[in-house]
Amino acid sequence: MVMSKIGTTQVRRIAKLARINLTDDEVAQMSVELGAIVEFVEQLSSIDVDGIPPTDQVTGLVDVWREDTVKAFGDRDALLKNAPATQDGYIKVKRVMQ
C-alpha cells in the first residue's frame, strides 16, 4: 500500500469538522483518495505559467447590465391577498436574524 500525504488523523479531523461519521475502512479509503488529489494539485502547481495571461472566463460571455427602473405595480391589495401574512400593507415574514 502506498503511503498517502493525508494521514488518517487528518481525515478523522476533517470528518469531525464536517460532521461526517466514517468507519475505519472509509477513513483509510479517504486518506488514499485525498492524498491522490493533493498529489495532482502539486503536479499542477509545478507547471511553468510565466508569460501566460490569467484566464478567468473562457466562453467569451460578458455581463450585460441594465439600468434599474422603477415600474408601477398593478393592484397591491391583490398581491397582498396571496401572502400568508401581512402587516401594515407589507408581506410579513419570519425573522431571519437572531
URKA-V763965 format. One record per backbone hydrogen bond with DSSP energy under -1.0 kcal/mol. CO is the residue of the C=O (numbers start at 0). NH is the residue of the N-H. If there is no record, write none. Layout:
BEGIN
co & nh
CO & NH
CO & NH
END
This chain:
BEGIN
co & nh
6 & 10
7 & 11
8 & 12
9 & 13
10 & 14
11 & 15
12 & 16
13 & 17
14 & 19
22 & 26
23 & 27
24 & 28
25 & 29
26 & 30
27 & 31
28 & 32
29 & 33
30 & 34
31 & 35
32 & 36
33 & 37
34 & 38
35 & 39
36 & 40
37 & 41
38 & 42
39 & 43
40 & 44
43 & 46
48 & 51
74 & 78
75 & 79
76 & 80
78 & 81
84 & 91
86 & 89
89 & 86
END
